[in-house]
Amino acid sequence: MAKLIIEGGKPLEGEVKISGSKNASLPIMAATLLADGECFLDNVPKVWDVRSMGFVLRTLGMRVEEQDGRFKIIPPKMLHYEAPYELVRTMRASVLVLGPLLARLRHARVSMPGGCAIGVRPVDLHLKGLARMGAEISIKEGYIEAHAKGGLKGARICFEKKSVGATENIIMAAALAKGKTYVENAAMEPEITDLAGFLNRMGAKIKNTGPGCLEITGVERLKGTFYRVIPDRIETGTFLIAGAAAGGEVTLKDVRPDHVKIITDKLKKMGTSVDIKKNSMTVSGKKRLKGAEIDTDPFPGFPTDLQPQMMSLLCVCRGKSVVRETIFENRFMHIGELQRMGARVEIRGNSAVITGVEYLNGTSVMASDIRCGAALVVAGLEARGETCISRIYHIDRGYEKIEDKFKSLGARIKRTS
């Protein structure tokens, strides 16, 4: 099984290009199920989750061609309605085919999803929203069975809590529904804005009518189109945090600074220098930073997907820090691994209290999910000695050639089997 070996303590220097967004690419790929014609997607990252979504689309009958981050997705003469367990179990985002299949075929059979073990993350909000639009839904033998015999109809949907996946599924289903759908308390992450942009390019009518409010007017058909996926804000944040943790000076290219403003603001308050330009950012870490308080929240709040990486940095900051996780109940699984490296972290309910140490010590650790793996890479880069990270297939699900990118910055990192 592959591992990453990191010899820490070396400052990072140079430039790195940020890949396209994984979390935007997955719903956009699912949305191609709605199109009558060919779709061309650019700036799609080469990560395992994208490959898995490609497998799901092929199983449904789509033709998927990929070369150097560019996808050509061609609809079949007959679209299949079932996404099987063997594929959906590996990636939670596979459930995003439910809304498009139901809108196109009026029938969908999709396995209950799998993915990272960071919390319950039920799909009940997806199902309640589709039911409001006229779908009849049942769960049988681990599969979601959904029927809309007369087609989906516009409805007013108010989510009990913000859900990125449920918002995406409802937007896609509503694009071909009859009449208007109003979504309240919708998640408004940049990836959702990108999905809406893609759908509108296909001919959909989606409007943002206020904070957390969307209006979707259903249309009869959607055409194929070309679309370029936004940069990955989580990869951007990971490299910003790594630069601050390891020291040196790192310039990130092809970024959207407005998508990571809360990260750069927090790093500046901690004592990091961040120079921001239109499509690039330079982070300089020259000294030991001071601690901070972090509360994860939906966008534009601090993203839960960057909480583990930030905790790795806070472990070596001066004084005490507090991290409150409000999104996922199991997103502290990286703490045990950081403690193995010498971190002083105490869990109190949904909060982690961190007492900064001067340095971490390299040792053998294990990734339990994508962002835990990224946090351990950050910890390995700032630690003294050698860090060996196992189960890095989690990292490969969400980061494109992570060791090559860090090598280009001078990091002593290698992949071994």
Buried (B, 14 or more C-beta within 10 A) or exposed (E): EEBBBBBBBBBBBBEBBBBBBBBBBBBBBBBBBBBEBBBBBEBBBBBBBBBBBBBBBBBBBBEBEBEEBBBBBBBEEEBBBBBBBEBBBBBBBBBBBBBBBBBBBBBBBBBBBBBBEBEEBEBEBBBBBBBBBBBEBEEEEEBBBBBBEEBBBBBEBEBEEBBBBBBBBBBBBBBBBBEBBBBBBBBBBBBBBBBBBBBBBBBBBBEBEEEBBBBBBBBEEBBBBEBBBBBBBBBBBBBBBBBBBBBBBBBBEBBBBEBBEBBBEBBBEBBBBBEBEEEBBBBBBEEBBBBBEBBBBBBBEBBBBBBBBBBBBBBBBBEBBBBBBBBBEBBBBBBBBBBBBBBEBEEEEBBBEBBBBEBBBBBEBBBBBBBBBBBBBBBBBBBBBBBBBBBBEBBBBBBBBBBEBBBBBBBBBEBEE
